[in-house]
């Protein structure tokens, strides 16, 4: 979990509280003691962050008030943190291929699988909701057991950290492929991956700060849209990538339903496989697709309120 700041991009600049030593210890504990016993330590961990992380607690309270309503209280904050801790623990088992420990129910994957088998690939847009690693169950449940190959697209700093985590926790055959964006060869790497029938997944519910190496305009445009009753900022960069590469876009989520159950969902967002010659029409289509993404994300936050793990100032309500 990250210590959050007050600005739009502070989540990206703030150092992680966890480190590789802690992740290795959690991995050792999970594999040595088993999931049932290791889950017992999640209760004190969740309570610790609930009581001793006032900044995160403030942001959690604001989110839950919007997702659940004024009745949201301390127990709801605890349930959110416990769900987050549960998905972190389960990441160890997913990355080790221990699908036998879970009840994973997959919906809507047939159209996605069709794009992969046809050699076109697709762009999958997720959010910091539930577990990205639960998507690995789709490979197990696909007809040929290898139908869905998923790459994680992210910017270089995040890609480096994720690669370290994946290397520490996973076995090679269940380790997601990572493609770093913002580099000269990135677009070719994504195109080649998609042309090979791979799927490219991005988490699209955070905006990134600009930098000298990667100005904001190269990452798409920020759009203000209503989200859970208040205006919030979303970036259209992932959709521009889909337009550029002419691919279909699907919404994806690996929702933690409690215990050992995960609900994995895929829903179509838009089809950019055909070239859009008119610039005005292209901008209109991109805007509509972003709005559709936000609507689906909002619906999931209301249906699974303890699954959205953005513990920073998402609505920019803090003052400097």
Helices and strands as residue ranges (DSSP letters): H 10-13, H 20-38, H 41-52, H 54-67, H 74-95, G 99-101, E 103-107, H 110-117, E 122-126, G 133-135, H 136-141, E 150-155, H 156-169, G 172-174, E 177-181, H 186-195, E 199-203, G 216-219, E 222-227, E 230-235, H 237-245, E 248-256, E 261-271, H 279-303, G 305-307
